[in-house]
């Protein structure tokens, strides 16, 4: 049965999937590669014009050998140097890999590129295209012989958590700990980036409405906050010990804190991390309340 996804199970029992590239996308990548090969052969043709003057038969033989070397060598060179990619494959985000998910070997690259001429018969990759279309793993004859597949390698967005951590480290690196006159406050940086990191982990504090009943809090109004429960808790739902002003609540949501906000913000971050990551003394009841708050929100 033909499928667009190949499921691979390693001997260690790890299962992962690969998104197979279809014949149409592979044809476009091949077309780009052919343009590159033809550009290289144009340069060879300039040399041939000089050889024709010496011996026309030798020039023809040299051109045939050069075309074979460039056509096969192009794929071998780039797929080995770029870990399974050529110029065309890179443009279309395709990559050659081992069918079992193992590291691609040099002999596999050589085999699949030597058999490229068979796949290209009788013209425009008809044999290879039909084989790829009918094969359950979208393999052409060269792939079958070399035990390889061609997969999509989509661009993966940088994780939000990594972005937050990188931002924190960059800002801390900008702090000159030796220079006492530095305008940058390390604790302020930790507080702001700590709030962003909570959001990146999906643990951001709800500062606009009660986490228990969902009742919105008026803009600019002071509110009661319980970081263990996940944010604001109105008086009707039991309230919380910590009361923050409307101005501080607005700055925490950005976050863009003032020096006087640092201690409160760091306390919120620390208690939220303790509740979610289990690094401290959040009680079982508080943690349960936090989970119920997330459902209500």
C-alpha positions as CSV (number, residue, x, y, z in Angstrom):
1,X,0.0,0.0,0.0
2,X,1.4,3.4,-1.0
3,X,1.7,6.0,1.7
4,X,3.2,9.5,2.0
5,X,4.7,8.7,5.4
6,X,7.2,6.0,6.2
7,X,7.2,4.6,9.8
8,X,10.6,3.5,11.0
9,X,11.1,1.4,14.1
10,X,14.7,1.1,15.4
11,X,16.1,-2.0,17.1
12,X,15.9,-0.1,20.4
13,X,12.1,0.2,20.0
14,X,12.1,3.9,19.0
15,X,9.5,4.8,16.4
16,X,9.7,7.8,14.2
17,X,8.2,8.8,10.8
18,X,9.6,10.3,7.6
19,X,7.5,12.3,5.1
20,X,8.2,10.8,1.7
21,X,8.8,13.0,-1.3
22,X,6.6,12.2,-4.3
23,X,7.6,11.9,-8.0
24,X,6.3,15.4,-8.9
25,X,8.4,17.3,-6.3
26,X,11.4,15.1,-7.1
27,X,11.0,15.9,-10.8
28,X,11.2,19.6,-10.1
29,X,14.3,19.1,-8.0
30,X,15.8,17.0,-10.8
31,X,15.1,19.7,-13.3
32,X,17.0,22.3,-11.3
33,X,19.9,19.8,-11.0
34,X,19.8,19.3,-14.8
35,X,20.1,23.1,-15.3
36,X,23.2,23.1,-13.1
37,X,24.7,20.2,-15.0
38,X,24.0,21.8,-18.3
39,X,25.7,25.0,-17.0
40,X,28.8,22.9,-16.2
41,X,28.7,21.3,-19.6
42,X,28.6,24.7,-21.2
43,X,32.0,25.4,-19.7
44,X,33.2,22.0,-20.9
45,X,31.9,22.9,-24.4
46,X,34.3,25.9,-24.5
47,X,37.2,23.5,-24.0
48,X,35.8,21.1,-26.7
49,X,35.9,23.9,-29.3
50,X,39.7,24.0,-28.8
51,X,40.0,20.2,-29.0
52,X,38.0,20.1,-32.3
53,X,40.8,21.9,-33.9
54,X,43.2,19.2,-32.9
55,X,41.0,16.1,-33.4
56,X,37.3,16.1,-33.9
57,X,36.8,12.4,-32.9
58,X,38.8,12.9,-29.7
59,X,36.7,16.0,-28.9
60,X,33.5,14.0,-29.3
61,X,34.8,11.2,-27.1
62,X,36.0,13.6,-24.5
63,X,32.6,15.3,-24.4
64,X,30.7,12.0,-23.9
65,X,33.1,11.0,-21.0
66,X,32.8,14.5,-19.5
67,X,29.0,14.4,-19.6
68,X,29.0,11.1,-17.8
69,X,31.5,12.3,-15.2
70,X,29.7,15.5,-14.6
71,X,26.2,13.9,-14.5
72,X,27.2,11.2,-12.1
73,X,29.8,13.2,-10.2
74,X,27.4,16.1,-9.6
75,X,25.0,13.9,-7.6
76,X,27.7,12.0,-5.8
77,X,29.6,15.1,-4.8
78,X,26.7,17.1,-3.5
79,X,24.8,14.3,-1.8
80,X,27.9,13.3,0.1
81,X,29.0,16.8,0.9
82,X,25.5,18.1,1.8
83,X,24.3,15.0,3.6
84,X,21.8,13.7,1.0
85,X,21.0,17.0,-0.8
86,X,21.9,18.5,-4.2
87,X,21.1,22.1,-5.2
88,X,17.7,21.1,-6.5
89,X,16.9,19.0,-3.5
90,X,17.9,21.8,-1.1
91,X,15.7,24.3,-2.9
92,X,12.7,22.0,-2.5
93,X,13.7,20.8,1.0
94,X,14.3,17.2,0.0
95,X,17.0,14.8,1.3
96,X,18.2,11.3,0.5
97,X,18.3,9.0,3.6
98,X,18.8,5.4,4.3
99,X,15.5,3.5,4.2
100,X,16.0,2.2,7.8
101,X,16.9,5.7,9.1
102,X,20.6,4.8,9.4
103,X,23.4,7.1,8.3
104,X,23.7,7.5,4.6
105,X,26.8,5.6,3.3
106,X,29.0,6.6,0.4
107,X,28.4,3.4,-1.5
108,X,24.7,4.0,-1.4
109,X,25.1,7.4,-2.9
110,X,27.4,6.0,-5.7
111,X,24.9,3.2,-6.5
112,X,21.8,5.4,-6.7
113,X,23.6,7.9,-9.0
114,X,25.2,5.2,-11.3
115,X,21.7,3.8,-11.9
116,X,20.3,7.3,-12.7
117,X,20.8,6.6,-16.4
118,X,18.6,3.5,-16.2
119,X,15.9,5.5,-14.4
120,X,16.2,8.3,-17.1
121,X,15.2,5.9,-19.9
122,X,13.7,6.4,-22.4
123,X,13.5,10.1,-21.7
124,X,12.5,12.6,-18.9
125,X,13.0,9.9,-16.2
126,X,10.0,7.9,-17.4
127,X,11.2,4.6,-16.0
128,X,12.3,6.2,-12.7
129,X,9.1,8.3,-12.5
130,X,6.8,5.3,-13.0
131,X,8.7,3.2,-10.5
132,X,8.6,6.0,-8.0
133,X,4.8,6.4,-8.6
134,X,4.1,2.7,-8.1
135,X,6.5,1.9,-5.3
136,X,5.1,2.0,-1.7
137,X,8.1,4.0,-0.5
138,X,8.3,6.3,-3.6
139,X,11.6,4.8,-4.6
140,X,13.1,4.8,-8.1
141,X,15.2,1.9,-9.3
142,X,18.4,3.6,-8.0
143,X,16.8,4.0,-4.6
144,X,15.7,0.4,-4.5
145,X,19.2,-0.9,-5.4
146,X,20.9,1.5,-2.9
147,X,18.2,1.0,-0.1
148,X,17.5,4.7,0.1
149,X,14.5,7.0,0.1
150,X,14.0,10.7,-0.5
151,X,12.1,12.6,2.2
152,X,10.8,16.1,2.8
153,X,13.0,18.1,5.2
154,X,10.7,21.0,6.1
155,X,12.0,24.0,7.9
156,X,11.4,23.6,11.6
157,X,10.5,26.8,13.5
158,X,12.7,27.6,16.4
159,X,11.0,26.5,19.6
160,X,9.5,29.3,21.6
161,X,11.2,28.0,24.8
162,X,14.6,28.1,23.1
163,X,13.9,31.6,21.9
164,X,13.1,32.7,25.5
165,X,16.2,31.0,26.9
166,X,18.4,32.6,24.2
167,X,16.9,36.0,24.9
168,X,17.6,35.5,28.6
169,X,21.2,34.5,28.0
170,X,21.8,37.4,25.5
171,X,20.5,40.0,28.0
172,X,22.5,38.5,30.9
173,X,25.6,38.5,28.7
174,X,25.1,42.2,28.1
175,X,25.3,43.0,31.8
176,X,28.7,44.2,33.0
177,X,28.9,42.7,36.4
178,X,32.2,44.5,37.1
179,X,30.9,47.9,36.2
180,X,28.8,49.1,39.2
181,X,27.5,52.1,37.2
182,X,25.9,49.8,34.6
183,X,22.3,50.9,33.8
184,X,21.2,47.2,33.3
185,X,19.7,45.6,36.4
186,X,20.4,41.8,36.3
187,X,17.5,41.0,38.6
188,X,15.2,43.1,36.3
189,X,16.4,41.0,33.3
190,X,15.8,37.8,35.2
191,X,12.3,38.9,36.2
192,X,11.2,39.9,32.7
193,X,12.8,37.0,30.9
194,X,11.4,34.7,33.6
195,X,7.9,35.8,32.8
196,X,8.5,35.2,29.1
197,X,9.9,31.8,29.9
198,X,6.8,30.9,31.8
199,X,4.7,31.8,28.8
200,X,7.0,29.8,26.5
201,X,6.5,26.7,28.7
202,X,2.7,27.3,28.6
203,X,2.7,28.3,32.3
204,X,2.1,32.0,31.7
205,X,0.1,33.7,34.5
206,X,-3.5,34.7,33.6
207,X,-3.6,38.4,34.5
208,X,-6.8,39.5,32.8
209,X,-9.5,37.2,34.4
210,X,-10.0,34.9,37.3
211,X,-8.5,31.5,36.6
212,X,-11.4,29.8,38.6
213,X,-14.6,31.4,37.3
214,X,-13.3,33.3,34.2
215,X,-14.7,36.7,35.4
216,X,-12.6,39.5,33.8
217,X,-10.8,42.0,35.9
218,X,-11.2,45.6,34.9
219,X,-8.2,47.2,33.2
220,X,-6.1,49.2,35.6
221,X,-7.7,47.7,38.7
222,X,-5.7,46.0,41.5
223,X,-6.1,42.2,41.7
224,X,-5.3,39.2,43.8
225,X,-2.8,36.8,42.3
226,X,-1.9,33.2,43.1
227,X,0.9,31.9,40.9
228,X,0.3,28.3,42.1
229,X,-3.2,28.4,40.7
230,X,-2.1,30.1,37.5
231,X,-3.0,33.8,37.9
232,X,-5.8,36.0,39.2
233,X,-8.3,34.7,41.7
234,X,-11.3,36.8,42.4
235,X,-12.6,37.2,46.0
236,X,-15.7,35.2,45.1
237,X,-13.4,32.2,44.4
238,X,-11.4,32.5,47.6
239,X,-9.0,35.2,46.5
240,X,-5.2,35.1,47.1
241,X,-2.7,36.5,49.6
242,X,-0.7,38.6,47.0
243,X,-2.4,41.8,45.8
244,X,-0.9,43.7,42.9
245,X,-1.8,47.1,41.5
246,X,-3.4,47.6,38.2
247,X,-0.2,49.3,36.9
248,X,2.0,46.4,37.9
249,X,-0.5,43.9,36.4
250,X,-0.2,45.8,33.1
251,X,3.6,45.8,33.2
252,X,3.7,42.1,34.0
253,X,1.6,41.3,30.9
254,X,4.1,42.9,28.5
255,X,6.5,42.3,30.4
256,X,8.2,45.7,30.9
257,X,9.0,46.1,34.5
258,X,10.3,48.9,36.7
259,X,13.0,48.4,39.3
260,X,10.4,48.4,42.1
261,X,8.6,45.5,40.5
262,X,11.5,43.1,40.6
263,X,11.0,41.4,43.9
264,X,7.3,40.7,43.3
265,X,7.9,39.5,39.8
266,X,10.7,37.2,40.8
267,X,8.5,35.8,43.6
268,X,5.7,35.1,41.1
269,X,8.1,33.4,38.6
270,X,9.7,31.3,41.4
271,X,6.4,30.1,42.8
272,X,4.9,29.4,39.4
273,X,8.0,27.3,38.5
274,X,7.7,25.4,41.8
275,X,4.1,24.6,41.2
276,X,4.5,23.4,37.6
277,X,8.0,21.9,37.7
278,X,7.8,20.5,41.2
279,X,11.0,22.2,42.3
280,X,9.7,23.5,45.6
281,X,7.1,23.5,48.2
282,X,3.8,24.1,46.4
283,X,1.1,22.0,48.2
284,X,-0.9,19.4,46.6
285,X,-4.1,21.4,47.1
286,X,-2.5,24.5,45.4
287,X,-1.4,22.4,42.5
288,X,-4.8,20.9,42.1
289,X,-6.3,24.4,42.3
290,X,-3.9,25.5,39.5
291,X,-5.1,22.6,37.3
292,X,-8.7,23.5,37.9
293,X,-7.9,27.1,37.2
294,X,-6.5,26.2,33.8
295,X,-9.7,24.3,32.9
296,X,-11.9,27.2,33.9
297,X,-9.8,29.6,31.9
